[in-house]
């Protein structure tokens, strides 16, 4: 399964992503089809199918880092708020079966786009990633 | 502000809630207007306006406990999945300005009800709370 998992491919460098942050435990990159401009994913490097499988200390680390990355995105993009979302199992709406935590900058009067999310290009995602990476320095 | 905060009132015992779990740091109770049957909130006892203000170690504790409570709710209610949601600032859609983490059991083929959520009675919430409290024993 890990052979075919798109997030494992990104982690192994076999698929492209607009990376904002990476260390030995996690990687954060732009969502390919944002629910709101600046939508990021924080992903464990180890392949866990969902939150049930993630060890508590690693889950804690993911969330604390998601907060910092979110605060950087909020600042970099002049957002008006920040939402976090995480979902598990097909019955819960999970689509990629590798644990990930959504970090979503929010804008006044703009609802989250849940259905019919449109893909944006790697170039556009890289422009977001660069801005957020710069802002992240002060939150780490 | 904490005088008027509805979550602070619940914590002080001045407002009713269907409580599933409580310790010195957090309280978990049923959402009054569930996005899906069994929808819970995990709330810090200390009044923090949003995630930006919550200390990292307390945030980590909230999320690890939210996972355990969610797994108990999933089991107690025969749910098919589990979603977590957390939002900050008016521009992000936050309505109660006391940090809270949503734990939402999910059911096959049923979308989250975001708009026009209907309030359910305290009695009904207490029936959910009792089932989840019993299941929680094996996840703590």
Interface residues (C-beta under 8 A of the other chain):
Chain A: X51 X52 X56 X59 X60 X61 X63 X64 X67 X70 X71 X79 X80 X81 X82 X83 X84 X85 X86 X87 X88 X89 X90 X91 X92 X93 X94 X106 X107 X108 X111 X112
Chain B: X51 X52 X56 X59 X60 X61 X63 X64 X67 X70 X71 X79 X80 X81 X82 X83 X84 X85 X86 X87 X88 X89 X90 X91 X92 X93 X94 X106 X107 X108 X111 X112
